[in-house]
Amino acid sequence: MVEKMKNKIIILSIISILFHHTNLYAQFNSTDMTYVLEADKVTRIGDNMYEAEGNVLLKAKNITITAEKVIYNSKTSEVDAQGKVKLESPEQKLEAEKIIYNIDNETGTADNIQGFLAPFNYLCAKNLNKTGPTTFTVTDAKISACSGSVPEWSLSMYEGKLDIDGYMQLNHATVNIYDSPFIYVPKFFYPVSSNRKSGFLMPNIGYDDTMGAIANIKYFIAPDVNYDFTVGLGLYSERGVQEQFEARYALSSTDKFYISAEHIKDFGSEADTQSRWRATLKNQYSPVKNLYFYLNGDYASDYLYSRDYDDYAISMFNNDNYQNMYFAELKAKYVNDFVDTSIYYRRDMLYRDTTNGYTQNQLVRMPSIRVNKIIKDIPYIFLEYDLTYDRLVSKNTQYYNVTQNKPKEETDWALNRFGTYGRLYVPIDLKVFTITPSAYIGYIRWQDSSLPFTFADQFSPDFGGIYTVDEKTAEKYWGGADLTLNMKEIYKDYGLFRHSIQNNFTISYSPKLEHPTANNITNYPNILFNDVTTYQSSLSYEFITALIGKGWNIEFKAEQGYDFMAEKNNVLPLELQLNANVLGYLTNTTELDYKHTGEFEENEPKIRYFANTLTLKFLKYFFVTGSYTYNGARYKNITANTYNTNAQISSGINIWRVVLQGYYNWSGYNRDMSFNGLIPKSYGASLLYNAECWSLGLNAEINRSVVNSMEGRYNKDEMKFFLLFSLRGLGDSNLQIFSLNKEEPL
């Protein structure tokens, strides 16, 4: 037996002249690379020519070739492989009857080739010509993201150009469903790289009752792995052309920059401007450890922009702005184990519909300073604290629809605000349960008010007070305590399933303060968190039970509380939730948030700004007014409890490859311990077929809302229908086929 050779090719040459050997190994060294050849038998057949037979293995650069027979030219580095030839690299795994390949130039040809290209593309071709390290040309070829001799979908071409680090250009191509041609395309570009590449994204094409025919076309530009751009056009036959732009840049895990912008000259606008736009910023920069700078914002040109264009937004951050709220913020923040310190300038803006126009509420903090932290490193206890200073300017503008030029009414209010809040809690972990006593206290001072404080002082007989120091200064202090008892999970294994039970109790006490209300005062500062606080002394109970089997589970959760200090409406909202899953085939989520209210509470504080202004949270119409009609009776001082009960059920069934899902949402005002006041707010259903590498389905949804306009108030039912479509390798799309609107005057 001759030893395996590990030196120059001349060693292999001398041995090969004399003998044929099995399990022969050779290493070929050139100036810049190493080739490894293994075979059952290697024979020298001429100058620089070698023939290897039986279990041939050739490794060169990032390529591995296996075959029954290989003829190798050590001078030209050309390989002629025949018989069950396989060529593998990180980007490809191909099989062919014959491959001729030049290792140095990384070029070659192959006949009757098939196999996989990264990341999941299946290719077969009659002829393949490798023209460079990453480029090919093919004739009489087929490519697909599906496997199998007859893939579920494929692209066939007469000829094509392929770059495994980019795209494949198909000439005279057809889109096939199984083996049947479906669509002819003279020229088509298909992505085959596992890396991000520039190119067109899946378009959104459809019809909307108010927007007309819709086509959203976007082009993605990826110069490098850490930054990219997206440019797009939104084409709406009834509105115009919308320009769209989005850019992302990640310098590091802490330094990230993002901007998106949209603009349209909207000739069908219902807003008070035709030049409509929206811009979003999300930027973070950290020059040194623990220090961060932020530039964030989200602003729109008008109060109807979110309603009209959220469904077609280029930015994922712009979807579902149900509160119709916008902001701009410049902030510096320092963080360590014991303190988070922030100083920032911020402007918040909230648009709301009214019966005779709309309002624009703005809150400007110039500046705001906040020091806060939840400290968990102190033995046995947790400490939460919050210290704030704000220079506030509140600007409320009412725009009226009584004339075309929309006259307005403005009010401003400026003041300084100092606040402090602290909470201490001690979790005590015992064998059967965890008990957590907690106590909290807070203090706020408003001073230098541009409008006089006119409310009467009010003190709790226990602890807390709201009072004026003078016309420009007011103060408030409050506190409370609670005790939470979390029972450890109790369970028993019955073999076929496991049953578990959890019980949690919370006792809370906070002295009640009669906050001034909109009915008896004019200027009470209720524009930031904790300016108006909710007080209740109550006992609440949470019960969770679950059945967990092999491939299925059912969980039920219920929470109910009782406010024993309240003068009326002692029963707190009942919250129910049911989740079920059976082998992934049947899913269900049912939720109920129920509260019975005998009548509207006139002394309940009406928060003017941001909090509790949303009455229809599932809809994109923002109706807030000072009165409400229910069953022919008119009520005043409407708050969030107008719609105090919500219920939603969502169920789905998955059989084989078919998925059917549906949901139904109700909301309403309950005054008689029944659900008679609940009305449907949104509901929908979808049917989806999931194949191995494509899916197709339909989705329908209906949203109900109350709309204000110059012509009056009306109920609106908006019905939308979507085509759900996905092809592995090409992406997916949610195409709005069409929408219909049904309107009924109130």
N, C-alpha and C positions, 0 to 999 in steps of 0.2 A: 504494500500500500504506500503510495506516495503521499508525503505530507501536504496539507493544504497550503496554498501559496498566499503570501501577504506582502509581497514586494512588487517589483516591476513586472510589467507584462511579459518581459523576456523570459522570466522563470516559467510562466505558463506556456510559452512557446516551446521551450526545450522539452518539457515533459510531454506536451501534447503530440510532439512528433513521434515519440517512442510508444506511447501507450494510450489506450482508452481506459478511463477509470470512472467509478461511480462516486456519488456524493462529492463531486469536485467543487471546490470553492476558489474564486479568484477575486483579487482586488486590483482595479486598474486606476492608477494615479495619473491625472493630467496636471496641468499647471494650476488649476483653480478648483478642481472638484475630484470626487472619488466615486467610482462605479463598483458595484458588487454584483458578481455573477455566480449563481449556484445551478448545478444541473447533475443529472445522473451520469452524463457522458459529455465531454468536451473534446473536440478535434480541431486541430489546425488544418485549414483547407487551402491556405495560400498566404501570401504576404499580408499581414495585419488582418487576416480573415479567420474567424473561429465559428465553429458550429457546435451549438449546445443542444442536447436532446434529453427528453425525459424530465418532467418536473422542473422546468427551467424557471428561475427567479432572477430578475434583473432589477437592481435598485440604482437610481440615479437622480440626483437633486431631490425633488419632492415626489418623484414618480416611481411606482412599482409596477413592473410588467411580469406577468406569468403566462406561460404558453407551453405547448408540447415541443416546439422546436424554435430556436432562435439562431439566426446568422448575424454575427456582430463584426463590424469593421472598426478596429481600434483606432485607425487613422482618421476616419471621417466621423466617428461616433454614431454611425447609422445602425439601427436595429431593424431586422426583418423578422417579425414574429408571426408564427402560423400555428393553427390548431388550438381551439379553445383559448383564444387570447383574451386576457383581462388587463386593463390599464386602470390604475387607481392613483388618485392624488387627493389632497384635501377638498378640491372643488369638483371632483368627478369620479365616477365608478362605471367604467364602460366595458362592454364585451363585443368582440368582433371575430370574423373568420380570419382576417389577416390585417396586420398593422405594420406599416413602415414608418419608423420614427427616428428622427435625428436628435440625440440627447443634447448636443451643444446648442443647436439652434431652436430646439423645442418646436420642431415642425414635423409634419408627416401626413400620411394618408391612411384611410381605413375603409374597408368594404363591409356592408351589411352589419352596421354597428348599432348597438342599443345599450341603454343604461341610464344612470341618474347623474344630474348636474345639481350642484348646490343651489338653493337649500332643499328643494323637494321637486325638482323637475325631471320628468322622464322623457328621454329622447331616443328616437330610432331613425336611422337614415340609411339610404342605399349607399351613398358615398359621403365621406367626410374628409375634408382637407384642413389640417391644422396649419395655420399661416403664421402663428406666433405663440408666445408663452400663454396668452389667454384668449386667442382669437381662432375661430373656425369658419369654414364655409361648408354648407351641406346642400345636398340635392335629394329630391324625392324623400322629404323628411316629415316627421310628426313630433310635436312636443306637447307635453301635458303635465299638470301637477298631480294627476291621478296615476296610480299604478295599474298593472294588468295588461294583457295583450289587447283588450278592447277597453280603453279607459272611458270613464263616464263622460268626460269632455276632453277635447284635444284641438290643437291647431295644426293643420296640414299645410305644407307649402311645396311649391315647385323648387324653390331655392331659398336659402337664407344665410345671413351673416350673424355670427354668434360671438359675443364677448362674455366669457364666464365671470368677468368682473363688472358687468353692466347689463346690456340688453341684447336681445336677439331681434334682428330685422327680418321680417318675413315678407317675401315677394309672392304675389298670387296665392294668397292663403285662404283657407276656409276654416270656419269654426264648426267643429263636429260635435254632435250629441251621440255618444257611443260611436258607431261607425257611419252615421248618416250626416252628410253635410248640411249645415244649418244657415250659415251666412258666408258670403264671399267678400274678402277684403283684399284690394289690390296691394296694399302695403300696410304692415302692422308692426309695432314695436312692443316687444314682450320682455318684462324684467326677469333675469335669471340669476341675479347676484343675491347673496345673503346679506350684503352690506347695503346701507342706505344709498340710494341713487336718485338723481334728479329725474323728474318725469311727471306726466299728468296723473292726477288722482282720479278715482272713480267719480264721474259727474252725478249731480242730482238733477233729475229732469222730471217735470210733472206739471200739474195745473192746480191753481188755487182760485177760489171764487172771487177774491178781491185783488190778488196780485196778478192774475192772468196766467199765461203760459210761463213756466219757470225753467231756467237752466242755470245751474251753478257749476262753473268750470274752474278748476284749480290746478296750478302747476307747482310742483315741489322742487326746490333747489337745495342740494346738499353738497356744498363745497368740501366739508370735512365732517368728522364724526361729532364735533362739539358745537357746531352751529349750522343753521339751515334757515331757509326762507320759504314762504308760500305766497304766491300771488294768485289772485282770482278775479273773476267777473261774475256778478249775479245779474242775469238777464230776466227781467219781468215785463211782460208785454203791456201790462196796465200801469206800470210805475216808472220804468226806465232801466238804466244800466248802473249797477253798483260796483265800484272799485273796492277791492279787498287786498289787504296786505298783512302778513304775519312774519315775525322774525324771532328766533331763539338762539341764545348763546350761553353756553355753560363753560366758564373759565375754570371752575373747580367745584367741589361739592358745596361750597359756601358762597361762591360768586356766580350768580345766575342772572341773566337779563332776558326780558321778554317784552315785546310790543306787538299790538295788533291794531289795525285801523280799518274802518269802512266808511264809504261816502257814496251818496246817491243824490242826483238831482231829481227828486221825486215829483213828477208832474201829476200823480194821482194821490198826493198826500192828503190825509184828513187832519194832519197837524197844522200848526200855525206857521210852518216854514216849509219850503221846498228843498232847501239845501240841508240834507239830513246826514248825520254822521255819528260814529261811536268810536272811541279810542280806549284801549286797555293797556296798562303798564303793570308789570310785576318784576321788579328789579331788586337784587340784594347784592351787597358788596361788603367784604370783610377785610380791611387792610391789615389788622392784627388779630390775634386770638381774642375771642369773647367780645369783640366790638363789631357792630353791624350797622350798615347804612341801607335804608330802603327808599325807593321811589316807586310808589304804587298808585294806581288810579284806574277809574272806570267811569267815563263820562259820556253822555249822549246829548244830542242837540235838542230833543223835545220829549214830551211825556208819553208819546205813543210809539217811540222808536222800538222799545223792547217788545211791545205787542206785535209790531209789524215784521220785525226782522230777526228775532231771536232764533227762529227755526232754521234760518239760513246763515247764521253767523259763521265766520271763518275761525273764530276763537272758541275753544271749548269752555273758556271761562265765562262766556257771555250767555250761555243757555240758562233758561229757567229763572230769569230775574223777576220772580213773582212779586217782590216787594217794590219793584220799580225804583230802586235806590241806587245812587251813584256816589262816588267819592274820589278825592285826590289827597295824597298823603306823602309827606317828606319826613322821614323818621331816622333818628340815631338811637341805637340800643346797646347797652352794655350788660353782660350776663355773667354771673358766677354762681357758686353753690348757694349763696345766701341772699342775692339781690338781683332783680331785673330792673334796670333803670332805662327809661325811655323819655326822649324829648322829641316832640313832633309838631308840625303844622298840618292840620287836616281840615278839609271841607267836605261835609256830607250834604247830599241833596236828595230829597224825596219828592217824587211827583205823585199826586193823587187826583183822581177824578172827583168832581162835585156835580151837583144837579144843574148848575149854571155856568160851568167852565171847568177849570182845574186849578190846583194850587201847586206852588213850588216852595217847599220848605227847605231852608238851608241852615246848617249849623257850622260855624267856623270856629276852630280852636287855634288861637295864635298867641302863644303856643299852648301845648299841653305837656305837662311833666308828670310822669308816673313812676313810682317805685313800688314794686310788689314782688311777692314770691310765696310759694308753698314750700316750706323747709321741712325735709324729711330726715335730716341727719341728726336731729336731736334725739337722744335715747328716749324711747317709750312714747313720745308725743309728736304731734304734727302741728306746725304753726303756719297760718296763712295771714298775710298782712297786705295792705294796699294803701298807699299814700298818693294823693293826686292834687295837682293844681291845674286849673284851666282858665284861660281868658276866653270867654265865650261871646260870640255875636250870633244871635238867632234872627234870621231874615225870613219872613213869611210873605209870599206874594200870591194874591188871588187874581187869576186871569178870567175875565168874563166872556161868555159867548154871545152877549146881547147884540153886538155889532161886529162887523167884519174886522175892524182894527183892534178888537179885543182890549178894551181899557183894563187897567190893573189897579189893585189896591195893595199897598205895601206897609208892613210894620216891622220895626227893628227893635231888638232888645239886647243890650250888652251888659255883662256882669263878670265878676271874678268869682271863681268857685274853688274852695279848699275842701278836701275830703279825706277821711281816714277810716279804715275798716280793719278789724282784726278778728281772727277765729282760731280757737284752740281746741283740738280734739285728741283723745287718747284711746286708741284701739286696744282693747283687752281681749286677748285670744285665749279662750278656755277650751276645754275638751269638746263640749257639746255645742257651744255657740261663741260668737264674737260680739262683745258689747262695746259700743263707742259713745261715750258721753262727749258733748260738744257745747261750747259757749261762744257767743260772738257779740261784738259791740261796734257801733259806727257813729261817726260825727261828720256833719257837713256844715259849712259856713258859706253863704252867698253874700257878697258885698259889692259896693260900688255899682249898684244897679242903675241903669239909665231910666227905668220905669219904677215907680214907687210900689213897695209891698203894702197891700191893703188888707191882708187876711187877719183874722183873729187868732190869738195864741191858743194852743191846745196842748195839754199835758196828759199823759197817761197816769192813772192812779198808781200804777206799779213802777214803770220805768220808761222814759222816753218823752220827747216833747218837740213841738214845732212852734216857733215863736219869732216875732220880729224884734230886732234891736232898735232899729229906726227905719225910716222910709227906704233907705238904700241897703240895709243889712238885715239878714235873717239867718237863723240857725236851726239845726235839727240834730237830735241824738236819739239813738234807739239801741236795742239789744235783744238778746234772746238766748235760748238754750234748747237742745234736743238730745234725745237718747235713742240710739239705734241698736236693735237686737237682731243679729243675723244668725239664724239657726244653721248649723252645719247640715250638709246634705245627708238625708237618711235614705238608704236604698236597700233593696233585696234582690238577689239574682234568682230568678225562677227557671233558669236554663234556657227556655225559649226566648225570654226577654228579661230586661232589668227595669225595675220600677224605682224611681227616686222622687223624693219630696223635699222641698225647701220652704221655710217660713221666715219671713222678715217683718219686724215690728219697728215702728218709729213713733216716738212721743216727742212732740215739739211744743214749745211755749214761747210766744213772743207777744209782749203787750201791744194792745191795739191803739193806733193813732188815727184820729179822724183827719185825714188829709183834706186840705181845702179843695173844693171841686169847682168845675167850670160854672156852676150855677150861682155860687155865692162870692166869688172873688174874681179879680182880673189878673193879676200878675203873680202866679205861683211858679217857681222854677221847677219844672218837671220835664227837662229835656235830656238828662243823662241818667245812666243806670244808678239806682238807689235814691234818686231824687224823690221818687214815689216808690214805697215798698209795700209789699203785701204782707199782712200780719194774720196769723192764725195760730190757735192753740188746739192741737188736734192729735188724734191717734190714727195712724194708718197701718194697714196690714197688706202684705204682699205674699201671695201663695203661688208656688211653682211646682208642677208635677209633670213627670215625663215617663213615657214608656219607650224603651230603647231595645229594639230587637235586631236581628241579623238582617241588615239591608232595609230597615224601616225604623221610624221613630215618630212619636207624637208628643208635643209639648204644649201645655196649657199654662197660662200666666194670668193672674188676676190681682188687681190692686184697688183698694177701696179705703177711704178715710172719712173721719168724722171730726168736724170742728166743734168742740164742746163749749167754746166761748162765743160763737157767733150768735147773733140775735135771730137770724133766719137763714135759710138755706144752709143748714149745718152739714148736709151730706156733700162730701167732696166728690169730684169726678170719679166715676167708675171706669177703669181701664182694663180691657180684656184683650188677650192675644192668644191665638191658636195657630200652631205651626205643625204641619204634618208632611212626611216624605216617605214614600213606599218604593223602594228599589230604584229610586230616580224616575219612576214612571208616573207617579202621582204626587203633586205638591199642592199645598194649600197654606195660605196665610190669611187669617181673619183678624181684623183689629176693630176695636170699639173704644171710643173715648166719649163717655156719656155723663152729662151733668143735668140735673133737674133744677130749674130756676123758676120760682113761683111768679116773680115779677122782676122788672128791671130795678136795680138798686140805684136810686137817684144820688146817693152819697158816695157811690163808687167813683174813684178818681178817673177822670178822662185824660189819658196821657196824650198830649198833643203831638209829640214828636217821636216817630219811628216805632216805639214799642206799642203793640196792640192796635195798630192802625189797619191791619190786614183782616178783612172779614171773609174773603174768598181766597184762601191761600192756594187753591189748586188752579186758579184761573189767572189770566193775564189782564184782567180789567180791575181797576183799583178803586172801587166805589166806597167812599167814606163820606158820611153826612151826619148831620146833627139830629136826624129824625129817622124813624123806621115805621113802616106800616105792617102789622101782622093781624090777619083775620079781620080786616076792616078797622082795627083800632090803631091809633097813632101813638108811638112812644118817643120819649126824648132821651138824650144822653146815651147814644148807642156806643157800646164798647165792644171788646172782643167777645163778650159773652152773648152777643147777638146770635152768633153761630156757636153755640156752646157744646154741640155734639157732632162728632164725626164718626163715620163707620166706613170701613173698607174691607172688601173681600177680594182676594186674588187667588186663583186656582189654575193649575195646569196639569196636563196629562201627556206623557211621553210614551208612545207605543211604537216600538221598532224605530223608525226614523222620523216619525210624525210627531210634532209638538203642537199641542193646542193649549193656549193660555187665554185667560180672561180676567178682567177686574171690574169692580163696581164700587163707586165712592158716593156716599151720601153726606150731606151736612145740613144743619138746620138749627132752629131754636125750639127747645123743649120746655114746656110749662105745665104739662099734665102727666108726667111720668110715663110717657108713651113715645112712640116714634112717628106720630102723625105729622110733626113739624119737619121731618127730614125729607129733603128732596134730592134727586140725583144731581150731582155736580159734574162728574166725569165718569165715563165707562168706556170700555173697549175690549177688543179681542184680537188675537193673532193666530194664524195657522202657518206652520213652518215645516218644510220637509228638509231634513239634513242628510245628504248623501256623504260619501267618503270625502270628497273634496269640493263640494259645492252645496249650496242651499238656496231654497226659493220659498217665498212665503208672502202672505198678505197681512196687513195690520190695519185695523179701523179703530178710531177713537172719536168720542163726542165730548165736548166741553160746554158747560152751561154757564152763563154769566149775565150780569146786569151792566148795561152800557148806557152812558150819558152822552148826549149829543145836542147840537143846536136844535134839532127837531124834537127832542124830548128823550125820555128814558124808555128803554125797551129790554126785554129778555132776548138773549142771543144764544142759539144752539149752533156751535161750529163743528161740523162733521168733516173729518180728514181720513183719507185712505192712502196707505203706503204700500209700495212693493218692496219687499225685503229680498235682496239678491246678493249672493256671495260666490266668488270663484277663487279657490286657493291659488295663490300666485298672482292674481290680478287685484285682489282686495274685495271689499264689500260696499254696499250702498243701500241707503234707506231712501227710496225714491217716493216723493209725494205725488201720487198719481193725479189726484184732484181733491178739492174740498168744496163743501157746500155750506151755506149759512142760512139759518132760519131765524127770522126776527119777528117778535110779537110785542106791540106797545104795552107798557104797564098801565 
